[in-house]
């Protein structure tokens, strides 16, 4: 957990017992746009990157944040 940016950390005790979707939404780590990004399929994301609806950087950031939440959720003692 030492390598996860501090802005991506959450209090696992507060969010204990939530399913994965609710956990990602309630931590406050992802904003509304990022939540929208992670809801799309890879094919849809590719289309939206091509049309410049999303940038590759913001898609990458959204998935990194989501992955950090997942890592913390499964690494809780």
C-alpha positions in Angstrom: 0.0 0.0 0.0 3.0 2.2 0.4 3.1 2.8 -3.4 -0.5 3.8 -3.8 -0.8 7.6 -4.1 -2.3 9.2 -1.0 -5.1 10.6 -3.0 -6.2 7.1 -4.0 -6.4 5.8 -0.4 -9.6 5.2 1.6 -10.5 4.1 5.0 -11.3 0.4 4.6 -13.2 0.3 7.9 -15.8 2.8 6.7 -16.4 0.9 3.5 -16.3 -2.7 4.9 -18.9 -5.1 3.5 -19.8 -3.1 0.4 -19.9 -4.9 -3.0 -17.4 -3.8 -5.6 -19.6 -1.4 -7.5 -20.8 0.4 -4.3 -17.2 0.5 -3.0 -15.9 2.2 -6.1 -18.7 4.7 -6.0 -18.6 5.5 -2.3 -14.9 6.0 -1.7 -15.0 9.4 -3.4 -11.7 8.7 -5.2 -13.3 8.7 -8.7 -15.3 11.6 -9.9 -18.4 11.3 -12.0 -16.6 11.4 -15.3 -14.2 8.7 -14.1 -17.0 6.5 -12.9 -18.6 6.9 -16.4 -15.3 5.9 -18.0 -14.9 2.6 -16.0 -18.5 1.6 -16.9 -17.8 1.3 -20.6 -16.5 -1.8 -22.4 -13.1 -1.7 -24.0 -14.7 -1.4 -27.5 -16.8 1.6 -26.4 -13.9 3.2 -24.7 -11.8 2.9 -27.9 -14.5 4.6 -29.9 -14.7 7.4 -27.4 -11.0 7.9 -27.4 -11.0 8.0 -31.2 -13.8 10.6 -31.2 -11.9 12.5 -28.4 -14.7 12.2 -25.9 -12.1 10.9 -23.5 -8.4 11.1 -23.6 -6.1 8.1 -23.1 -4.7 9.8 -20.1 -8.0 10.2 -18.3 -9.0 6.7 -19.2 -5.8 5.4 -17.7 -6.1 7.5 -14.6 -9.7 6.3 -14.0 -8.6 2.6 -14.3 -5.6 3.2 -12.1 -7.8 4.7 -9.4 -10.2 1.8 -9.7 -7.4 -0.7 -9.5 -6.1 1.0 -6.4 -9.5 0.6 -4.7 -9.6 -3.1 -5.7 -6.1 -3.7 -4.3 -7.0 -2.0 -1.0 -10.2 -4.0 -0.8 -8.6 -7.4 -1.1 -5.5 -6.4 0.9 -7.4 -5.5 4.1 -6.3 -7.8 7.0 
